[in-house]
Amino acid sequence: MGSALRGRTIVMSGGSRGIGLAILVAAAREGANAVLLAKTDTPDARLPGTVHTAVSAIAAAGGHAVGVIGDVRDEADVERAVATAVERFGGVDICINNAGAINKAGTLELPLKRFDLMQQVNVRGTYLLTRACLPHLRQSDHAHVLSLSPPLNLAPHWLGQFPAYTMSKYAMTLLTLGWAAEFAANKIASDCLWPQTRIATAVIGMLGGPDALARSRSPEIMADAAVHLLAQSPTAGTGRTLLDVEVLAAAGVTDFAKYGGGTDPTLDLYVDPPGESLSGTTDIDTERKWIER
């Protein structure tokens, strides 16, 4: 695995903390380079971690990284991050769409400016970053696009909870699947990765409290899954929406206890319990009973 990522260059949106940083640190241990585009230049008392502390963590793991202060919604910032990767490391092999905005309000409660923010960060940002990386990915013999976005679960109990956020995340998935088809002839793998369970990040701790963290797995489960996926040849598969545990199980991992979360970790958004997954064609009255039980 190490030789597959050694010397490869990752461009990531976000990455100052949480899942994104865990992926970059794990990739650094395998010899990968990283350029992260993130806004956090100065510390925030609520959310630890900046671009600068992320670069230090990646270096401590044995990797080489450059932090670019900028906004994934801004075309000039995105182009500057990609240009930095090319100038510093000679190209781009992997594009990771990690940055995201979330607001789980319903339609009547969600202000338009919050709606716009989610579409701009999640959809426009994913499109901008990938589009800027694509000319360089086409020159790589190990080209991957990885979006941290969910499987397209069209069950009404998900569609009806927070449609604006769901639309933005599903749009990330649709774009990624579209690129898999569009660039298949160029041997650019394009996949989505999503956690089966909630992940113990600073945001979860801030919003959900200690009990929420106790039933959440560590970001390292996503990092291990991402590194395993990205180490594969781009011809091994593309156009997939994968859960972290699926990737790790395929790699022979059967015990997830080391990632925490207790014996009954909380499932993440858009992930149904085994045997209770409902299709998008479910009768709405049946679906309503499922929600109310």
C-alpha positions as CSV (number, residue, x, y, z in Angstrom):
1,M,0.0,0.0,0.0
2,G,2.8,2.4,0.9
3,S,4.4,2.1,-2.5
4,A,1.1,2.8,-4.3
5,L,0.7,6.2,-2.6
6,R,4.4,7.1,-2.2
7,G,5.1,10.3,-4.0
8,R,1.5,10.8,-5.1
9,T,0.0,14.2,-4.6
10,I,-3.4,14.8,-3.0
11,V,-5.4,18.1,-3.4
12,M,-8.1,18.3,-0.7
13,S,-10.8,20.9,0.1
14,G,-10.8,21.5,3.8
15,G,-8.6,19.2,5.9
16,S,-7.9,21.4,8.9
17,R,-9.5,18.9,11.2
18,G,-11.7,15.9,11.5
19,I,-12.1,13.3,8.8
20,G,-10.2,15.3,6.2
21,L,-7.1,15.7,8.4
22,A,-7.2,12.1,9.4
23,I,-7.2,11.0,5.8
24,L,-4.2,13.3,5.0
25,V,-2.2,12.1,8.0
26,A,-2.9,8.4,7.1
27,A,-1.9,9.1,3.5
28,A,1.3,10.9,4.7
29,R,2.3,7.7,6.5
30,E,2.2,6.0,3.1
31,G,4.4,8.6,1.6
32,A,1.8,10.9,-0.1
33,N,2.1,14.6,-0.5
34,A,-0.8,17.0,0.2
35,V,-2.1,20.4,-0.6
36,L,-5.1,21.4,1.4
37,L,-7.3,24.4,0.6
38,A,-9.0,25.6,3.8
39,K,-10.3,28.8,5.4
40,T,-9.1,28.4,8.9
41,D,-6.1,30.6,9.2
42,T,-6.5,31.5,12.9
43,P,-7.7,29.3,15.8
44,D,-11.4,29.1,16.6
45,A,-12.2,28.4,20.3
46,R,-15.1,26.2,19.3
47,L,-13.3,24.1,16.7
48,P,-9.6,23.3,17.2
49,G,-7.3,23.1,14.2
50,T,-6.1,25.4,11.5
51,V,-4.4,25.0,8.1
52,H,-1.1,25.5,9.8
53,T,-1.6,22.9,12.6
54,A,-2.8,20.4,9.9
55,V,0.4,20.9,7.9
56,S,2.4,20.3,11.1
57,A,0.4,17.1,11.8
58,I,1.0,15.8,8.2
59,A,4.7,16.6,8.5
60,A,4.9,14.7,11.8
61,A,3.4,11.7,10.1
62,G,6.3,11.8,7.6
63,G,4.5,13.6,4.7
64,H,5.0,16.8,2.8
65,A,2.2,19.3,2.8
66,V,1.3,22.8,1.8
67,G,-1.6,24.7,3.2
68,V,-3.4,27.2,1.0
69,I,-5.7,29.7,2.7
70,G,-8.8,30.1,0.6
71,D,-12.4,29.3,0.0
72,V,-13.5,26.3,-2.1
73,R,-16.3,28.5,-3.5
74,D,-13.8,30.9,-5.0
75,E,-12.5,29.9,-8.4
76,A,-9.3,31.9,-8.0
77,D,-8.5,30.2,-4.7
78,V,-9.2,26.8,-6.1
79,E,-7.0,27.4,-9.1
80,R,-4.2,28.7,-6.8
81,A,-4.4,25.5,-4.7
82,V,-4.1,23.3,-7.8
83,A,-1.3,25.5,-9.2
84,T,0.5,25.1,-5.8
85,A,0.3,21.3,-6.1
86,V,1.7,21.4,-9.6
87,E,4.5,23.8,-8.7
88,R,5.5,22.1,-5.5
89,F,5.0,18.5,-6.3
90,G,4.8,18.3,-10.1
91,G,1.2,17.4,-10.6
92,V,-2.0,16.1,-9.1
93,D,-2.9,12.4,-8.6
94,I,-5.8,12.5,-6.2
95,C,-8.6,15.0,-5.7
96,I,-10.6,14.7,-2.5
97,N,-13.8,16.7,-2.1
98,N,-13.9,16.9,1.7
99,A,-15.1,20.5,2.6
100,G,-18.8,20.7,3.5
101,A,-21.5,22.8,5.0
102,I,-24.4,21.3,6.9
103,N,-27.7,22.6,8.2
104,K,-30.4,20.1,9.1
105,A,-33.3,22.5,9.2
106,G,-36.5,21.8,7.4
107,T,-37.7,23.8,4.4
108,L,-39.8,26.4,6.4
109,E,-37.0,26.9,8.9
110,L,-34.0,27.1,6.7
111,P,-33.0,30.7,5.7
112,L,-32.2,31.2,2.0
113,K,-28.6,32.3,2.8
114,R,-28.0,28.9,4.5
115,F,-29.5,27.1,1.6
116,D,-27.2,29.0,-0.7
117,L,-24.2,28.3,1.5
118,M,-24.7,24.5,1.3
119,Q,-25.2,24.5,-2.4
120,Q,-22.1,26.7,-2.9
121,V,-19.8,24.8,-0.7
122,N,-21.0,21.2,-1.3
123,V,-21.9,21.4,-4.9
124,R,-20.1,24.3,-6.5
125,G,-17.0,23.6,-4.4
126,T,-16.9,20.0,-5.5
127,Y,-17.4,21.0,-9.1
128,L,-14.7,23.7,-9.0
129,L,-12.0,21.7,-7.3
130,T,-12.5,18.6,-9.4
131,R,-12.7,20.6,-12.6
132,A,-9.4,22.4,-11.8
133,C,-7.7,19.1,-11.0
134,L,-8.9,17.2,-14.0
135,P,-6.3,18.4,-16.6
136,H,-3.6,17.2,-14.2
137,L,-5.4,14.0,-13.3
138,R,-5.5,13.1,-17.0
139,Q,-1.7,13.2,-16.9
140,S,-1.4,10.8,-13.9
141,D,-1.2,7.0,-14.0
142,H,-2.9,6.8,-10.6
143,A,-5.8,9.3,-10.9
144,H,-8.6,9.3,-8.4
145,V,-11.4,11.6,-7.5
146,L,-12.9,10.9,-4.0
147,S,-15.9,12.7,-2.7
148,L,-17.1,12.3,0.9
149,S,-20.7,12.0,0.0
150,P,-23.4,9.4,0.6
151,P,-25.1,6.6,-1.2
152,L,-28.3,7.8,-3.0
153,N,-30.8,6.5,-0.4
154,L,-34.1,7.7,-1.8
155,A,-36.2,6.5,1.1
156,P,-38.8,9.1,2.0
157,H,-37.7,9.1,5.7
158,W,-34.4,10.6,4.5
159,L,-35.8,12.8,1.7
160,G,-38.3,14.4,4.0
161,Q,-36.0,15.4,6.9
162,F,-33.9,18.2,5.5
163,P,-34.3,18.3,1.7
164,A,-31.9,21.2,1.2
165,Y,-28.9,19.5,2.8
166,T,-29.8,16.2,1.3
167,M,-29.9,17.7,-2.2
168,S,-26.5,19.2,-1.8
169,K,-24.9,16.0,-0.6
170,Y,-26.7,13.9,-3.2
171,A,-25.6,16.4,-5.9
172,M,-22.0,15.7,-4.8
173,T,-22.6,12.0,-5.3
174,L,-24.2,12.5,-8.7
175,L,-21.3,14.7,-9.9
176,T,-18.8,12.1,-8.8
177,L,-20.7,9.3,-10.5
178,G,-21.0,11.4,-13.6
179,W,-17.2,12.0,-13.7
180,A,-16.7,8.2,-13.4
181,A,-18.6,7.8,-16.6
182,E,-17.3,10.9,-18.4
183,F,-13.6,10.1,-17.7
184,A,-13.6,6.3,-17.7
185,A,-11.6,6.3,-21.0
186,N,-9.0,8.4,-19.2
187,K,-8.6,5.9,-16.4
188,I,-9.6,8.3,-13.7
189,A,-11.4,6.5,-10.9
190,S,-14.2,8.5,-9.3
191,D,-15.9,7.2,-6.2
192,C,-17.8,8.3,-3.1
193,L,-17.0,7.3,0.5
194,W,-19.3,7.7,3.5
195,P,-19.2,6.6,7.1
196,Q,-21.5,3.8,8.2
197,T,-21.7,5.5,11.6
198,R,-21.4,8.9,13.0
199,I,-17.8,10.0,13.3
200,A,-16.3,11.6,16.5
201,T,-15.4,15.1,15.2
202,A,-15.2,18.4,17.1
203,V,-18.5,19.4,15.4
204,I,-20.3,16.3,16.8
205,G,-18.8,17.0,20.3
206,M,-20.0,20.6,20.1
207,L,-23.5,19.9,18.9
208,G,-24.2,16.5,20.4
209,G,-22.2,16.4,23.6
210,P,-20.1,13.7,25.3
211,D,-22.8,11.0,24.9
212,A,-22.8,11.6,21.1
213,L,-19.0,11.2,21.0
214,A,-19.2,8.0,23.0
215,R,-21.4,6.3,20.3
216,S,-19.3,7.7,17.4
217,R,-16.3,6.0,15.7
218,S,-13.0,7.8,15.3
219,P,-12.1,9.6,12.1
220,E,-9.4,6.9,11.6
221,I,-12.0,4.5,10.2
222,M,-12.6,6.8,7.3
223,A,-8.9,7.5,6.9
224,D,-8.1,3.8,6.8
225,A,-10.8,3.2,4.3
226,A,-9.8,6.1,2.1
227,V,-6.2,5.2,2.0
228,H,-7.0,1.6,1.1
229,L,-9.3,2.8,-1.7
230,L,-6.9,5.4,-3.0
231,A,-4.0,2.9,-3.0
232,Q,-5.9,0.7,-5.5
233,S,-5.2,1.1,-9.3
234,P,-7.8,3.4,-10.9
235,T,-8.7,0.5,-13.1
236,A,-9.8,-1.6,-10.1
237,G,-13.2,0.2,-10.0
238,T,-15.0,3.4,-10.4
239,G,-18.4,4.9,-10.1
240,R,-19.0,3.4,-6.6
241,T,-20.8,4.8,-3.5
242,L,-19.0,3.0,-0.7
243,L,-19.3,2.9,3.1
244,D,-16.1,2.8,5.1
245,V,-16.9,-0.6,6.6
246,E,-17.5,-2.1,3.1
247,V,-14.0,-0.9,2.0
248,L,-12.3,-2.3,5.1
249,A,-14.2,-5.5,5.0
250,A,-13.1,-6.1,1.4
251,A,-9.5,-5.5,2.7
252,G,-10.0,-8.2,5.3
253,V,-10.8,-6.1,8.3
254,T,-13.6,-7.7,10.4
255,D,-13.1,-6.1,13.8
256,F,-14.0,-2.4,14.0
257,A,-13.8,-2.2,17.8
258,K,-10.5,-0.3,17.7
259,Y,-12.3,2.7,16.1
260,G,-14.5,3.1,19.2
261,G,-18.2,3.9,19.3
262,G,-19.1,1.2,21.7
263,T,-21.2,-1.9,20.9
264,D,-24.0,0.1,19.3
265,P,-22.6,3.1,17.4
266,T,-25.0,5.6,16.0
267,L,-25.6,5.2,12.3
268,D,-24.8,8.1,10.1
269,L,-27.2,10.1,7.9
270,Y,-28.6,8.2,4.9
271,V,-27.6,4.8,6.4
272,D,-30.4,2.4,7.4
273,P,-30.2,-0.4,9.9
274,P,-29.6,-3.8,8.2
275,G,-32.9,-5.2,7.0
276,E,-34.7,-1.9,7.4
277,S,-33.6,-0.2,4.2
278,L,-36.5,1.3,2.3
279,S,-36.5,2.0,-1.4
280,G,-37.5,5.2,-3.0
281,T,-40.7,3.7,-4.3
282,T,-42.0,2.8,-0.8
283,D,-45.7,3.7,-0.4
284,I,-45.8,6.9,1.6
285,D,-48.4,5.6,4.1
286,T,-46.1,2.6,4.9
287,E,-43.2,5.0,5.1
288,R,-45.0,7.2,7.6
289,K,-45.6,4.2,9.9
290,W,-41.9,3.4,9.7
291,I,-41.0,6.9,10.8
292,E,-43.6,7.0,13.6
293,R,-42.8,3.6,15.2
